[in-house]
Amino acid sequence: MHLPFLHLVIIMLLIPWPFSSVLPCAPVGVLVPGMRLAPGKTLTSDQGSFALDFFTPSNSTKNTYVGIWFNDIRLRTVVWVANHDNPITDASSAVLTMTGNSSLVLSETNGHHILWMARTITGGNSSAKLLNNGNLVVQSSDGAMLWQSFKNPSDTVLPGMPMWTTHKTHPAWRIISWKGPEDPSKGRFSGGNDLGTPLQFFVWNGSVPYFRAAVWNGYVSSNVGLQAVSPLMYLTIYMGTDGETYSTFGLSDGSSRIIYKVDYSGKTTLWRWNTSLTDWTHIAPWPAYRCNLYGYCGAYGYCDNTQEIPTCKRLDGFDPSNKTEWVRGNFSHGCQRKEELQCGGEDSFLTLPAMKAPEKFVHLWNKSYDDCKVECSKNCSCVAYAYANLSTSNIDGDATRCLLWTGELIDVEKGGAVGNENLYLRLAAFSRKGRKGIVIKVIPAILASLLLILLLACLVWLRKFKANMTRMEDQREC
């Protein structure tokens, strides 16, 4: 008896045929050596939050890329791209393969043209998996991490992604912008912690600083406005088992999705997913004004964020170096001291509250506030200092932060999300005493003026009094 044709087809589909690639459109949870991922085949995380697949960013181009995006949001939001500068031009022949030596390889034309590779040192029985936090990892059979996308980011920081602030055992960590809104090629802007001073986050335009966040001064940092976002969001600093220090931001249970992105124009923005609008809404973009650009106000100038429209002002004790250009709105020449420092013990420090600490500082360890002040006072080249106690920061080792400046004060701001600490500015003795001298000189002048006015008033009154007396005597004689 012959089985109906439909039954035969069903039986054939149930037989586990030894294909080397996965079935079309079937989600994949893991890639093992020999497996291939082709366009239309998706690697998903266990909970379905993220997906890795092939995509074309715009209808105007045939270039195809491999990327990761949120799988549970209808608006495709790409957070990581593998082949930024090597797009796929023939999608029909493109495959992502897990090789026998534990490397992920993206190629086209039947493997003859390699476009991207995640190379690992250790071979053997390994696999590639997309974790529930969006991290694509290659791991050995014992769970050791051989490679991860979090250490090779694109333009987006996800919750839980380590942002390395030191680079003893691995290359510098940077997020890199796209070239355009629909062009995943690497753009001009990148963001990361400065190699020389890891306490601060920079955005660079090529190799030139474009924007600088405030210097980190606590467990929850206000330098990027995280405290104002939500009580469900926090930023922490960790010391890894490899001795490296890194920061990461996390979300408490129930919080909406939040990502941090640097775009093709150089703006870094926190984006929050709005479920009612089914779209991303920005929380705070940086820089918000031209005044916030790196060094925009010149040496010894500062951006005053307390104004309705932030603008450049000069620090106390300084005048514009080029007053004509300053009035015209060109602040690049900066400012110069009214009186030079004497360095004879007569100089004093003026407290400037709610300031963003300047760039190019010297970081001293294991210092109290008094120690920090003394270190600056005894150094004739020291023009300012700042201090923070990080004892509540849950960090290992020294919990103090003494910063000294021995050169020009660059990239200073007041107020706003970045103005979060006292800056102690060194001024010449004459600058401080001069103010008292001016007051001493002005008060006698004011008193003399008042006495003169009073004397004139008395003279006028006496003349009127005499005139009235004369008139009364004339009336009596009549």
C-alpha positions as CSV (number, residue, x, y, z in Angstrom):
1,M,0.0,0.0,0.0
2,H,1.5,3.4,-1.0
3,L,1.4,6.3,1.4
4,P,-0.2,9.5,0.1
5,F,2.3,12.0,-1.2
6,L,1.5,14.5,1.6
7,H,2.4,11.9,4.3
8,L,5.6,11.2,2.5
9,V,6.6,14.8,2.5
10,I,5.9,15.1,6.2
11,I,8.0,12.0,7.0
12,M,10.9,13.4,4.9
13,L,10.8,16.7,6.8
14,L,11.0,14.9,10.1
15,I,14.1,13.0,9.2
16,P,17.3,14.8,10.6
17,W,19.2,15.3,7.3
18,P,22.9,16.2,7.8
19,F,22.8,19.7,6.3
20,S,25.8,21.9,7.2
21,S,23.7,25.0,7.4
22,V,20.5,25.8,9.3
23,L,17.1,25.7,7.8
24,P,15.9,28.9,6.2
25,C,14.1,31.4,8.5
26,A,14.7,29.1,11.5
27,P,16.1,31.0,14.5
28,V,19.4,29.7,15.7
29,G,20.5,29.8,19.4
30,V,24.2,28.9,18.9
31,L,26.8,28.5,16.1
32,V,29.2,25.5,16.3
33,P,32.1,24.7,14.0
34,G,30.8,23.9,10.6
35,M,27.5,25.8,10.9
36,R,26.8,28.6,8.5
37,L,24.4,31.6,8.9
38,A,23.1,33.0,5.6
39,P,20.8,36.0,4.9
40,G,17.4,35.2,6.3
41,K,18.7,33.1,9.1
42,T,18.8,34.7,12.5
43,L,20.9,34.1,15.6
44,T,18.8,35.0,18.6
45,S,19.5,35.3,22.3
46,D,17.8,32.8,24.7
47,Q,15.1,35.1,25.8
48,G,14.6,36.6,22.3
49,S,15.7,40.1,23.3
50,F,18.4,40.4,20.6
51,A,19.0,39.1,17.2
52,L,22.0,38.9,14.8
53,D,21.2,38.9,11.1
54,F,22.1,40.4,7.7
55,F,20.6,43.8,6.9
56,T,20.6,46.5,4.3
57,P,20.4,50.0,6.0
58,S,18.8,51.8,3.1
59,N,16.7,51.1,-0.1
60,S,19.2,53.3,-2.0
61,T,22.1,50.9,-1.5
62,K,22.7,47.2,-2.1
63,N,25.4,47.0,0.5
64,T,24.6,44.4,3.2
65,Y,26.0,44.1,6.7
66,V,25.8,41.7,9.7
67,G,24.5,43.4,12.8
68,I,22.8,43.0,16.2
69,W,19.5,44.7,17.1
70,F,16.7,44.5,19.5
71,N,14.5,41.6,18.5
72,D,11.5,42.6,20.7
73,I,11.2,46.1,19.3
74,R,9.4,46.6,16.0
75,L,11.6,49.6,15.1
76,R,14.9,48.0,14.0
77,T,17.6,49.6,16.1
78,V,21.1,48.3,15.2
79,V,23.5,48.4,18.1
80,W,26.5,46.5,16.6
81,V,27.9,46.0,13.2
82,A,30.5,43.4,12.2
83,N,31.7,44.5,8.8
84,H,31.6,48.3,9.0
85,D,34.0,49.1,6.2
86,N,33.6,45.9,4.2
87,P,30.0,45.7,3.1
88,I,28.6,42.6,1.4
89,T,28.0,43.3,-2.3
90,D,26.6,39.8,-3.2
91,A,24.2,38.8,-0.5
92,S,23.3,35.6,-2.2
93,S,26.8,34.2,-1.6
94,A,27.3,35.7,1.9
95,V,27.7,33.4,4.9
96,L,28.8,33.8,8.6
97,T,30.7,30.7,9.6
98,M,32.1,29.3,12.8
99,T,35.4,27.7,11.8
100,G,37.2,24.7,13.3
101,N,39.8,27.0,14.9
102,S,37.1,28.9,16.9
103,S,37.0,32.0,14.6
104,L,33.9,33.7,13.3
105,V,34.3,34.5,9.6
106,L,32.1,36.5,7.3
107,S,32.7,35.9,3.6
108,E,31.0,36.0,0.2
109,T,31.6,34.2,-3.2
110,N,31.6,30.8,-1.5
111,G,34.2,31.8,1.1
112,H,36.8,33.1,-1.3
113,H,36.4,36.7,-0.2
114,I,36.7,37.3,3.5
115,L,35.0,40.5,4.7
116,W,35.4,40.2,8.5
117,M,36.8,37.9,11.1
118,A,36.6,37.5,14.9
119,R,39.9,35.7,15.4
120,T,40.6,33.8,18.6
121,I,43.8,32.4,20.0
122,T,42.6,29.1,21.2
123,G,41.1,26.5,18.9
124,G,39.1,23.4,19.8
125,N,35.5,22.7,20.6
126,S,34.0,26.2,20.9
127,S,30.7,28.0,19.9
128,A,29.3,31.4,19.2
129,K,26.3,32.7,21.1
130,L,24.3,35.9,21.4
131,L,23.7,36.6,25.1
132,N,20.6,38.2,26.5
133,N,22.4,41.5,27.1
134,G,23.3,41.8,23.4
135,N,26.9,40.6,23.7
136,L,28.0,38.3,20.9
137,V,30.6,35.9,22.4
138,V,32.8,33.1,21.2
139,Q,33.4,30.7,24.2
140,S,35.2,27.5,24.7
141,S,33.5,24.3,25.9
142,D,34.4,25.1,29.5
143,G,32.7,28.6,29.2
144,A,35.9,30.7,28.9
145,M,35.4,33.9,26.9
146,L,37.6,33.8,23.7
147,W,36.1,36.9,22.0
148,Q,33.2,39.3,22.6
149,S,31.5,42.1,20.8
150,F,31.4,44.2,24.0
151,K,35.2,44.6,23.7
152,N,34.8,45.5,20.0
153,P,31.8,47.9,20.1
154,S,30.3,49.9,17.3
155,D,28.5,53.2,18.0
156,T,26.3,52.1,20.9
157,V,26.8,51.3,24.6
158,L,24.3,48.8,26.1
159,P,23.4,48.3,29.8
160,G,26.0,46.0,31.3
161,M,28.7,46.7,28.6
162,P,32.0,47.4,30.3
163,M,33.6,50.7,29.3
164,W,37.3,50.2,30.1
165,T,39.1,53.1,31.7
166,T,42.5,51.4,31.8
167,H,44.2,49.4,29.0
168,K,46.9,47.3,30.6
169,T,46.0,44.0,29.0
170,H,43.9,45.0,25.9
171,P,43.7,47.7,23.3
172,A,42.0,51.0,24.0
173,W,38.2,50.8,24.1
174,R,36.2,53.1,21.8
175,I,32.8,53.5,20.4
176,I,32.8,54.7,16.8
177,S,30.1,56.6,15.0
178,W,28.6,55.7,11.7
179,K,29.6,57.8,8.7
180,G,25.9,58.8,8.1
181,P,22.4,58.0,9.3
182,E,22.2,55.1,6.8
183,D,25.9,54.4,6.3
184,P,27.4,52.0,8.9
185,S,30.9,52.7,7.7
186,K,33.1,54.0,10.5
187,G,32.7,57.8,10.9
188,R,34.9,60.6,12.1
189,F,33.8,60.6,15.7
190,S,34.8,58.2,18.5
191,G,34.2,58.1,22.3
192,G,36.0,56.6,25.2
193,N,38.1,57.2,28.2
194,D,41.3,59.2,27.8
195,L,44.4,57.0,28.0
196,G,46.4,59.5,30.0
197,T,43.6,60.5,32.4
198,P,41.1,57.7,32.7
199,L,38.8,59.6,35.0
200,Q,37.1,61.4,32.1
201,F,35.2,60.5,28.9
202,F,36.1,62.1,25.6
203,V,34.6,62.3,22.1
204,W,37.2,62.9,19.4
205,N,36.8,64.2,15.9
206,G,39.5,62.1,14.3
207,S,42.4,62.7,16.8
208,V,41.2,66.1,17.9
209,P,39.1,66.4,21.2
210,Y,35.6,67.4,20.3
211,F,33.8,67.1,23.7
212,R,34.8,66.2,27.2
213,A,32.6,65.0,30.1
214,A,33.3,66.1,33.6
215,V,35.9,64.3,35.7
216,W,34.5,61.4,37.6
217,N,34.1,62.1,41.3
218,G,31.8,59.5,42.8
219,Y,30.0,56.2,42.7
220,V,27.1,57.6,40.7
221,S,28.6,60.0,38.2
222,S,26.7,63.2,37.3
223,N,29.2,64.0,34.5
224,V,26.8,62.5,31.9
225,G,23.6,63.4,33.7
226,L,22.7,59.9,34.9
227,Q,21.3,61.1,38.2
228,A,18.7,63.1,36.4
229,V,17.6,60.2,34.2
230,S,15.8,57.9,36.5
231,P,16.2,56.3,39.9
232,L,16.2,53.0,37.9
233,M,19.5,53.8,36.2
234,Y,22.9,53.8,37.8
235,L,26.6,54.0,36.8
236,T,29.3,52.0,38.6
237,I,33.0,51.5,38.6
238,Y,34.5,48.1,38.8
239,M,38.0,46.6,39.2
240,G,38.2,43.4,37.1
241,T,40.1,40.2,37.9
242,D,42.7,41.2,35.3
243,G,43.5,44.4,37.2
244,E,41.7,46.6,34.7
245,T,39.2,49.3,35.8
246,Y,36.0,49.8,33.9
247,S,32.6,51.5,34.3
248,T,29.2,50.2,33.2
249,F,25.6,51.5,33.5
250,G,22.8,49.3,34.5
251,L,19.0,49.3,34.7
252,S,16.9,48.1,37.6
253,D,14.0,45.7,37.1
254,G,11.0,47.4,35.3
255,S,13.1,50.2,33.7
256,S,12.5,50.9,30.1
257,R,15.3,50.3,27.6
258,I,18.1,52.9,27.6
259,I,21.1,53.0,25.2
260,Y,24.0,55.4,24.9
261,K,25.1,56.3,21.4
262,V,27.6,58.5,19.5
263,D,26.1,59.6,16.2
264,Y,27.7,60.8,12.9
265,S,27.5,64.5,14.0
266,G,29.5,63.9,17.1
267,K,26.6,64.1,19.6
268,T,26.5,61.5,22.4
269,T,23.0,60.9,23.5
270,L,21.1,58.8,26.0
271,W,18.0,57.3,24.3
272,R,15.0,55.8,26.1
273,W,12.5,53.5,24.5
274,N,9.0,55.0,24.8
275,T,6.5,52.2,24.6
276,S,3.5,54.5,24.0
277,L,5.2,56.3,21.1
278,T,6.9,53.1,19.9
279,D,10.0,55.2,19.3
280,W,13.2,56.3,21.0
281,T,13.2,59.6,22.8
282,H,16.4,61.4,23.7
283,I,17.1,62.2,27.3
284,A,20.1,64.5,27.0
285,P,22.4,65.1,24.0
286,W,26.0,66.3,24.5
287,P,27.2,68.8,23.5
288,A,24.0,70.7,23.7
289,Y,25.5,74.1,22.8
290,R,28.6,75.4,20.9
291,C,29.8,76.7,24.3
292,N,30.1,73.0,25.4
293,L,32.5,72.1,22.7
294,Y,36.0,71.2,23.9
295,G,38.1,74.4,24.7
296,Y,35.5,76.6,23.0
297,C,36.0,79.5,25.5
298,G,39.8,79.4,25.4
299,A,42.3,79.4,28.2
300,Y,40.9,80.7,31.5
301,G,37.5,81.2,30.0
302,Y,34.5,79.1,30.9
303,C,31.1,78.2,29.5
304,D,28.3,79.4,31.8
305,N,25.5,76.8,31.6
306,T,23.4,78.8,34.2
307,Q,22.5,81.2,31.4
308,E,19.3,80.7,29.3
309,I,21.7,80.4,26.3
310,P,25.1,79.3,27.6
311,T,27.9,81.6,26.7
312,C,31.6,82.2,27.4
313,K,32.7,84.2,30.4
314,R,36.1,84.9,32.0
315,L,37.3,83.5,35.3
316,D,37.7,85.9,38.2
317,G,41.1,87.7,38.0
318,F,41.3,87.5,34.2
319,D,40.6,89.7,31.2
320,P,40.1,88.7,27.6
321,S,43.4,88.4,25.7
322,N,41.8,90.0,22.7
323,K,38.9,92.1,23.8
324,T,37.8,93.0,20.2
325,E,37.5,89.3,19.2
326,W,35.9,88.4,22.5
327,V,33.1,91.0,22.0
328,R,32.7,89.6,18.4
329,G,32.1,86.1,19.8
330,N,35.5,84.6,19.0
331,F,36.7,83.2,22.4
332,S,39.5,81.1,21.1
333,H,42.2,83.6,22.3
334,G,41.1,83.0,25.9
335,C,42.0,85.2,28.8
336,Q,45.1,86.5,30.6
337,R,45.7,87.3,34.3
338,K,45.2,90.9,35.5
339,E,48.0,90.4,38.0
340,E,50.8,87.8,37.8
341,L,51.3,85.3,40.6
342,Q,53.9,86.3,43.2
343,C,54.7,82.8,44.6
344,G,55.8,84.3,47.9
345,G,53.2,82.9,50.2
346,E,50.9,85.9,49.5
347,D,48.8,84.2,46.8
348,S,45.4,83.0,47.8
349,F,42.7,80.6,46.4
350,L,39.3,81.6,45.3
351,T,36.5,79.0,45.6
352,L,34.5,78.6,42.4
353,P,31.5,76.3,43.1
354,A,29.5,74.1,40.7
355,M,32.3,73.9,38.1
356,K,33.4,71.3,35.6
357,A,37.1,70.7,36.3
358,P,39.5,71.8,33.6
359,E,41.5,69.4,31.3
360,K,45.1,68.3,31.6
361,F,45.5,67.8,35.3
362,V,47.9,65.9,37.6
363,H,46.3,63.3,39.7
364,L,47.8,62.8,43.2
365,W,47.0,59.7,45.3
366,N,46.4,59.3,49.0
367,K,45.9,62.9,49.8
368,S,43.5,64.6,52.2
369,Y,41.9,68.0,51.3
370,D,44.5,69.9,53.4
371,D,47.3,67.9,51.8
372,C,45.9,68.7,48.3
373,K,45.8,72.4,49.1
374,V,49.4,72.4,50.5
375,E,50.7,70.5,47.4
376,C,49.3,73.3,45.2
377,S,50.3,76.1,47.5
378,K,54.0,75.1,47.6
379,N,54.2,74.6,43.8
380,C,54.7,78.0,42.1
381,S,53.4,76.5,38.9
382,C,50.1,75.2,40.3
383,V,47.3,77.5,39.3
384,A,44.3,75.6,40.7
385,Y,43.3,72.4,42.5
386,A,40.2,70.3,43.1
387,Y,39.5,67.5,45.6
388,A,37.0,64.7,46.0
389,N,36.6,62.0,48.6
390,L,35.4,58.8,46.9
391,S,35.1,56.7,50.1
392,T,31.4,56.0,49.2
393,S,32.3,54.7,45.8
394,N,33.0,51.1,46.7
395,I,36.2,51.1,44.8
396,D,39.4,49.2,45.7
397,G,42.4,51.0,47.0
398,D,42.8,54.8,47.3
399,A,39.5,56.6,47.6
400,T,40.8,60.1,47.3
401,R,41.1,62.3,44.2
402,C,43.4,65.3,44.3
403,L,43.8,67.1,41.0
404,L,46.4,69.9,40.3
405,W,46.7,72.1,37.3
406,T,50.1,73.5,36.4
407,G,49.3,74.9,32.9
408,E,46.5,76.9,31.3
409,L,43.0,76.0,32.5
410,I,41.2,74.6,29.4
411,D,37.6,73.4,28.8
412,V,36.0,74.8,32.0
413,E,32.3,75.0,32.5
414,K,29.9,76.2,35.2
415,G,26.6,74.6,36.2
416,G,24.4,72.3,34.2
417,A,24.9,68.5,34.3
418,V,28.7,68.9,34.2
419,G,29.2,71.5,37.0
420,N,29.5,69.3,40.0
421,E,32.4,70.4,42.2
422,N,34.5,73.2,43.7
423,L,37.4,74.5,41.8
424,Y,40.0,76.4,43.8
425,L,41.6,79.1,41.6
426,R,44.9,80.7,42.6
427,L,45.0,84.5,42.4
428,A,47.7,87.0,43.1
429,A,47.6,88.6,46.5
430,F,47.0,92.0,44.9
431,S,43.9,90.7,43.1
432,R,42.3,89.8,46.4
433,K,43.7,92.7,48.5
434,G,43.0,95.0,45.6
435,R,39.3,94.4,46.1
436,K,39.6,95.4,49.7
437,G,41.6,98.4,48.7
438,I,39.0,99.5,46.3
439,V,36.4,99.2,48.9
440,I,38.5,101.2,51.4
441,K,39.0,103.9,48.7
442,V,35.4,104.0,47.6
443,I,33.7,104.3,51.0
444,P,35.4,107.6,51.9
445,A,34.5,109.0,48.5
446,I,30.9,108.0,49.0
447,L,30.9,109.6,52.5
448,A,32.4,112.8,51.2
449,S,29.8,113.0,48.5
450,L,27.0,112.5,51.0
451,L,28.5,115.2,53.3
452,L,28.8,117.6,50.3
453,I,25.1,117.0,49.4
454,L,24.1,117.5,53.0
455,L,26.1,120.8,53.2
456,L,24.5,122.1,50.0
457,A,21.1,121.2,51.3
458,C,21.8,123.2,54.5
459,L,23.0,126.2,52.5
460,V,19.9,126.2,50.4
461,W,17.8,125.9,53.5
462,L,19.6,128.8,55.2
463,R,19.1,131.0,52.2
464,K,15.4,130.2,52.1
465,F,15.2,130.8,55.9
466,K,16.9,134.2,55.6
467,A,14.7,135.2,52.7
468,N,11.6,134.3,54.7
469,M,12.9,136.3,57.7
470,T,13.5,139.4,55.6
471,R,10.1,139.2,54.1
472,M,8.4,138.9,57.5
473,E,10.4,142.0,58.8
474,D,9.3,144.1,55.7
475,Q,5.7,143.1,56.4
476,R,5.9,144.3,60.0
477,E,7.3,147.7,59.0
478,C,4.4,148.2,56.6
